Amino acid sequence: MSLTDQIAIVTGGASLRGIGWATAKRFADEGARVVILDIDAVAAGQAARAIGPQHLGLACDVRDEAACKLSVQQVLDAFGRIDILVNNAGVSQSHRLMDSTQADYDLVMDVSVRGAYNMSRAVVPHMRSRRCGAIVCMGSVAAQRGGGILGGPHYSAAKGAIQTLAKAMARELAPDGIRANAIAPGMVDTDLLVGKIDDAGKRRVADGIPLGRLAVPADIANACLFLVSDQSAYITGVVLDVSGGLHIH
Amino acid sequence: MQTHPDSERRVALVTGGAKGIGATVCERLAAAGHQVLVADLDVAAAEAMASRLRETGGHAAALALDVGQPESIARTFEHIERDFGRCDILVNCAGIAKVFPFLDFPLDNFIATMNVNVTGTLLCAQAAARLMVRRRWGRIVNIASVAGLRAVGSGRTAYGTSKGAVIALTRQMAVELAEHGITANAVAPGPVDTPMTQALHTEQFRQEYSKAIPMNRYGTTAEIAAAVMYLVSEDASYTSGIALPVDGGFLAAGARGL
């Protein structure tokens, strides 16, 4: 139990088949109390209850700075502290450059990048006051290799930005005892793929991956656990690839 | 002390296991219940390490190994195959480092460094992987360095180049061994307090290096061993071909404060 009594916030965690929920579940299995933030209030509550009664689900549109601050205050009122923030909320779109719109761009960039910026700014004053904290930002192999499978250019750019945000926060916040890292998952078999790729397409992608399969949400959750636990106490500012070798630098 | 071939206890070989990062990796692997093979050039130190692990309830044996000598590597793996019948985890920690100005870099040191750090890693990984493929499971972790990703000050013509090569070698192994159920990854430590850096780093260098690191300190061998333990665990089963920095933010930051 490496996270006993710790309090963790996971954004975008309401889909029971997604990375965020798998991460929240893994943290809870390690003894943490988790708070799932999601734009869908009902789904956030259900997702938290699906893990256990001591966990919390809150509605939060991470694009809204005031909503992020309010959520963080609600967590502090309920649990008294925050040890971990996982900036997982994101929107995936595969539109090519000339097929996407300004609205697509705003949605994808705002949820991923502005969301991580808002949430990090909301928790950092508290983490600074306790001189400890771990932040993980969800990047993507699309940022590492320039999209190409399902990530459109705006999605790749958003994921590149959130990875760089993690590095910049790592540099700035290390003296305060706060670590910040990113994970770059490969193609993960979640609901984000529904309607974008069929089983035959998944098999073709898997054939091109050295480890021969798509990722499952637990693969990413496990890496997340490592990056928020004391196991990684000297690791900050890294982008950890969990892609089965899909992209080897 | 021998492990039956059908036993669930995994056999973990650590080169350079008697001191520094390797020694802490041995402690963690033993604490996790693995059969640890402490391989080192310094046999007496390896024996002492193995007996210390056994005294605390671990399963450990010492092996003489000079990773700079292909015959020594071959002998060690004959021994492992005969006595243990398997090798599930390999952590390549053995390495050497000396600094000289580039313009005067001695060829013999360059060749020796490449031989120990790169050829030694290759031959140990090749021999270990040949045992791993039989059971369709394996974990190889190579200790590289941030010096393999960036020129860290002057003098690392051989060391930095060798660690860059280790990272490239890790990628190649990851691609070719994935189909056999084996992952290969590198850990790239920043500066760590070990016997090697105590000999290599002057007080002035330590202060300058610490200043360039957001966490403003050297790492500990425990912090490197923790990353190794993650990469050999089931939790990292979808991670292969990476170089994981454990560097207090050094690579992310460039130079802190600038």
Interface residues (C-beta under 8 A of the other chain):
Chain A: A166 K167 A168 A170 R171 E172 A174 P175 G186 P210 L211 G212 R213 A215 V216 D219 N222 A223 L225 F226 D230 Q231 S232 A233 Y234 I235 T236 G237 V238 L240 D241 V242 S243 G244 G245 I248 H249
Chain B: R171 A174 V175 A178 E179 T183 G190 I213 P214 M215 N216 G219 T220 E223 I224 A226 A227 M229 Y230 D235 A236 S237 Y238 T239 S240 G241 I242 A243 L244 P245 V246 D247 G248 G249 F250 L251 A252 A253 R256
